[in-house]
Amino acid sequence: MKNQISKTNIPAHIAVIMDGNGRWAQKQGVKRIFGHQNAIEAVRNVTEGCAELGVGFLTLYAFSTENWDRPKYEVDGLMNLLVNTIKDELPTLQKNNIKLSTIGDISGLPKGAQQKLKEAIEVTDSNNGMQLILALNYSGKWDLVHAMNRLLKEGKPCIEPSDVEAHLSTTGIPDPDLLIRTSGEMRISNFLLWQMAYTELHFTDVLWPDFRKKDLYEAIISYQQRERRFGKTSDQVKA
């Protein structure tokens, strides 16, 4: 399937809503946290697959502001998993020249998670390959409110779209070309609300722990078969 992908039309930025860990665990008859643990291989596959294809940016929706409302044992397990995964995967990031960054209110995470993230971001800062962006304690509404509050403090009398973009947590990062959401759900769940105004959406029934490179390739092939017009007519785009 990989050979069906056009190398001249690779999405510059792919965003992923990693959904279905809990349902995967339920099908296996185990606790939800085991679904999250088994999702690490999917993260590896997608990260490696994107880097191999030349994708410039990959954003993974790892933990939303709403996820704090989940059972405490699950939240605690996710935070511990985050710390351990960063530690374990750092050599792989280095080997593949991948730069790690985050978006979201990182100050709201446990101190241990903040420290591990800080260390990994510093270690990979000089890497110039693909940028892996973890959305942690993030929501699109939080991003917009945070940007507006910053603009208010600056006393802007009139706000332009470019002002908002310059104050979002994704400033300097191109808007996603393609969003992939797993598990059959068809919504964007408060993710990159401003940035996904013209993003192509791909929904798959595959649960996130089962997601592999072949599923990534399928999403990209679907993306490449679409005509992106950005408000123009088809004739204008083809001209």
N, C-alpha and C positions, 0 to 999 in steps of 0.2 A: 504493500500500500504506500510505503514511503516514496517509491519511484513515481507515484502519480502526482506528487506535490511539485508545483512550479516553483523553482528557486527564485524567480523574478517577482513573486507576489507573496512573500512571507510576511505575516503580520508583524509589525514592529513591536507591538505591545499586546500580550495576551493576559487577560484577567480570568481567574478561576474561582468560582464558588464551590468549595469542596464539601459536598453534601452527601449524606447517606451513611455516615459512620455508625450511627445508632441503629439504623435499620439493618445494616450489615451484621452488627453484633447480635441483634435480636434473632436474625435468621440462624446464627451459629449457636444460639442458646447461651450466650455469655453476656456479661455486663457491658454497658455502652463504652466504657473506657477502653475495652479491648478493641473496639472498632476504631477508635482514635489511634491506638498503638499500631494496628495493622494498616493504617492509612499512610504511614511513613514511606512505604515502598512506592505508593502512588506518587507521592511528592518527589521521590528520587527519579522515577520514570519520566514524569512531566518536565522536571527541571533539566534532566539530561537531554531529553528529546528536544526541548525548546533551544537549548544551547547548541546542540548539534545542527539544528536547522538554521541557526543564525537569527533567532528571535532576540531583539534587543532588551526587552523588558518583560518580566513575568511577575504578576501580582497575585498572591494567594490570600484569599479571605480566610485567615486563620482563627480569628476570635473577634466577634462583634461586640459592641457595647451592650446588646441585648443578651448575649450569652452569659452574662453574670447572673441572670435569673434562673439558670439551670441548677440542678441539685448541687449542693456544696461539694460532695465527694467527686462529682464529675469535673467541676471547675478546678478543684485542687489537683486532680489527676492531670488535667490539661496543662496546668501551669508547670507541674513537675515534668511532664512529657516535653514541653517546650524547652525547658532548661537542658534536659538530657539530649534532646535531638540536636540542638545547636552545638553542644559539645561534641557529639558523635559525628555530625556532618561537616564540621568545619574543615577537616582535611580534604574532603571531597570538593568543597567550594573552592578551596585554594588550588587543588589539582586542575579544576576546570576553569580557573580564572574568572570565577563568578563573584560579583560584588553584592554584598548583602546590605539591605536598607529596610526601614520600616515606615509605615504611616499609621497614624492613630495616636491616642493619648497614652503613650508609653509610661508616663508617670503614674498611671493607675494600676500598673502591673505590680506583682510582688517584687521586692528588692532583688531577690536572687535572679529572677527572670530579666529584670532591667540590666543587671550587671553582665550576665552572659550575652545579652544582645549587644551591649556596648562594646564588649571585648571582641565579639565576632565582626561587628561593623568596622571597628578600628583595624583588625587584622586583614580584612578583605578590601579595605578602602582603596588600595592602589591597584586592585584588579581592574582590567579594562575590557572584560568580556561581558556576558549578559548580566543585567542587574536583576537580582531576585528581591522582590519587595514583599515583605510580610505585613499584611493589614491586621494589626493587633489592637484590641480595645478601640476598634474603628467602626464608624458608621458614616454614611453619606450626609446625614443630617448634622451630625457632630462636626464634620469637616466644613460644611457651609456656615454653620453658626460660629465656629471658631474663626473662619475667614472674615465674616461680617464684624465680629467683635474687634478684630485687629484693625479693620478698616475704620470702625467708629473711633477707636483710640487715635488713629491718624488724622481724624477730622475731615475725611473726604466729603466735599459738598455734593459731589455727583459720582456715582459708582458706575464704571464701565465693566463689561465682561472681562476685559483684560486685567482689571484690578482684582476681581474675584479670583481669577486663575492664578495670579501672582501670590495670593495669600492662602491658597489651598495647600494641603499637606503634600500634594503631588506636583507642586511647582517644579518646573524643569523636566518633568516626565511627560512624554506624549500621551494623549488620551488613548485608551485601549481600542485596538482595531477589532478585537474578537473577545467576547465573553463566553466562557464555557461553564455551564452549570450541570452537575451530575445529579443522579437519583430520580429524575423524572419531574422534579418541581420546575415550574415555569414562572419564576418571578426573580427580581434582582435583589430583594431583601436588604434594602437600605445600603447598598454597596455602590460607591463611586457615582452618586446620582448626577452630579454636574458633568463628570468626565465621560459618561457613557451616552451622551446625547445622540451620537451617531455610531455607536458601537454595534457591530453585527453580533447577534445572539445565537448561541448553539446550545440546545438542551438535549441531554442524553439520559436514558433510563439506567445506565451503568452506575452502580453505587461507588462512591469515591474509593474505598479500599481496593476495588477491583479494576480501577482505571489504569490503563497502561498506554504505552507509546502508540499502539495501533488506534486507540480511541482518540488520542491527540491528533494523529494524522487524519482520521476521519473528520474531525472538527475543522481542521485547516483546509482540507479538500472542499468541504461544504462552503467554507468562507470564500475560497478562490473561485467558486462557481457563481458568486453573487456580483451584482453590479452596484457599486457604491456611488451614489449620485450626490449626496450632501445637499439636497434641495434643488439640484439642477435637473434638466430633462436628460433622457437617455441619449438623445442626439448631441447635446452639449458635451456629455462625458466622452462620447466616442470621437468628437471632432478633434 
